[in-house]
Structures are given as C-alpha cells and as structure tokens.
Amino acid sequence: MRAIITTVVLLGLAMLSGVVNAGSRAQARALETTQAAYTAAVRWNDFDAAQGFVEPAYAQAHPLSDLERSRYEQIQISGYREVRVGEDPNGDLRREVELRVINRNTQAERLVRSIEIWRWNPEQKRWWLASGLPDLWKGQ
C-alpha cells in the first residue's frame, strides 16, 4: 500500500513538473519569437514597429519626441549582435547587444552597446521591452 501511495505521489509530482516546464518552454518560445521580431525591426530601421515592443507603461511615461524620431531616421543599423544574456535582480531578462550604427549623412559607422530589459507579462502571456528603444546617442 505504501509503495502504491509513493508511486501515485511521484507520478503527480512528475506531471506537475511537466506542466511547469511546458509553461517555461512556452515562455522561452515566446521570448525567442519576440526578440527575433524586435531585432528585425531594429535591424531594418523600423523604429515605429520596434516601439510596439516597448512595455506600454514605459512608452506612456517616455514617449518618443519628434526630435528622437528624426534622429532615428538619420541612422542605419548595419549590425545587431547579442553579446550577453542573463537575469537581473528583479527576475527580468537582461540582454546586452552590440549595434553597428551608420550616420546616413556622414556614412561614418560606430559601435554602440545597449542593455535591453525584457519582462514577462503573465496576464498577456507576452514579453515586453521594459528599457525602451536603444539610446544610440548615449544621452547626447
């Protein structure tokens, strides 16, 4: 009898862990899909589409000005490479990327590193960029 109860409990735990892992796999797939779409938007200079990945609360608190939009129009992204990925202390995903930025007026290319913070929203079952669009001018 004890062996049967132990077996049932172990099977229940195995099933429960399978559900948890399925959720994690779904989150991982969603992250991969979201980041690929965001990367493509940035890489093809579609910053309006990239803005759609920004967390709504952040986007409302930090709207893009006309000046910022015009600055994004003056550049071309020639490279976008993931350098490092990890979890930050808040449990969000922290991704460091390297962007190659060409000034359309001077044709000068420069390398910019940016930190992206990605946050999972369990209600919407999607990832949001909680750090906003990359600051390609380092606050200048």
LINUR-V582570 format. One record per residue. N is the residue number from 1. SS is DSSP state (hx for helix, st for strand, lp for the rest). PSI is psi in radians with two decimals (999 if undefined). D_FIRST is the distance of its C-alpha to the first C-alpha in whole Angstrom. Layout:
BEGIN
N	SS	PSI	D_FIRST
N	SS	PSI	D_FIRST
END
This chain:
BEGIN
1	lp	-0.77	0
2	hx	-0.67	4
3	hx	-0.67	5
4	hx	-0.78	5
5	hx	-0.76	6
6	hx	-0.75	9
7	hx	-0.77	10
8	hx	-0.76	11
9	hx	-0.77	12
10	hx	-0.71	14
11	hx	-0.72	15
12	hx	-0.76	17
13	hx	-0.68	19
14	hx	-0.73	20
15	hx	-0.72	21
16	hx	-0.76	23
17	hx	-0.56	24
18	hx	-0.68	26
19	hx	-0.76	27
20	hx	-0.79	29
21	hx	-0.61	30
22	hx	-0.72	32
23	hx	-0.71	33
24	hx	-0.68	35
25	hx	-0.71	36
26	hx	-0.72	38
27	hx	-0.75	39
28	hx	-0.74	40
29	hx	-0.75	42
30	hx	-0.70	44
31	hx	-0.81	45
32	hx	-0.80	46
33	hx	-0.78	48
34	hx	-0.82	49
35	hx	-0.61	51
36	hx	-0.75	52
37	hx	-0.72	54
38	hx	-0.80	55
39	hx	-0.76	57
40	hx	-0.72	58
41	hx	-0.80	60
42	hx	-0.79	61
43	hx	-0.57	62
44	lp	0.28	64
45	lp	0.50	66
46	lp	1.29	64
47	hx	-0.35	64
48	hx	-0.74	64
49	hx	-0.70	61
50	hx	-0.62	59
51	hx	-0.46	60
52	lp	-0.26	57
53	lp	-0.18	55
54	st	2.38	55
55	lp	2.26	53
56	hx	-0.70	55
57	hx	-0.71	55
58	hx	-0.76	57
59	hx	-0.64	59
60	hx	-0.66	60
61	hx	-0.46	61
62	lp	1.17	63
63	lp	2.60	65
64	lp	2.25	66
65	lp	2.92	70
66	hx	-0.63	73
67	hx	-0.79	74
68	hx	-0.74	70
69	hx	-0.75	70
70	hx	-0.56	74
71	hx	-0.71	73
72	hx	-0.54	70
73	hx	-0.35	72
74	lp	-0.03	74
75	st	2.83	72
76	st	2.29	70
77	st	2.07	67
78	st	-0.16	67
79	st	2.55	64
80	st	1.97	60
81	st	2.31	58
82	st	2.24	54
83	st	-0.81	55
84	st	2.52	52
85	st	2.44	49
86	st	3.11	46
87	st	2.37	45
88	lp	3.01	47
89	lp	-0.41	46
90	lp	-0.07	45
91	lp	-0.01	43
92	lp	2.87	45
93	st	2.28	46
94	st	2.10	49
95	st	2.15	51
96	st	2.24	55
97	st	2.74	57
98	st	2.16	60
99	st	2.37	63
100	st	2.10	66
101	st	2.21	69
102	st	2.24	72
103	st	2.11	75
104	lp	-0.49	76
105	lp	-0.72	80
106	lp	-0.24	80
107	lp	0.33	78
108	lp	2.32	76
109	st	2.47	73
110	st	2.81	71
111	st	2.27	67
112	st	2.32	65
113	st	2.45	62
114	st	2.56	59
115	st	2.18	56
116	st	2.36	54
117	st	2.08	51
118	st	2.30	49
119	st	2.31	47
120	st	2.30	44
121	st	1.86	44
122	lp	-0.51	41
123	lp	-0.77	42
124	lp	-0.19	44
125	lp	0.90	42
126	st	2.83	45
127	st	2.47	47
128	st	2.55	50
129	st	1.88	52
130	lp	-0.05	53
131	lp	-0.03	56
132	lp	3.10	58
133	lp	2.72	60
134	lp	2.43	61
135	lp	1.72	64
136	lp	0.01	67
137	lp	0.12	69
138	lp	0.83	68
139	lp	0.02	69
140	lp	999	73
END
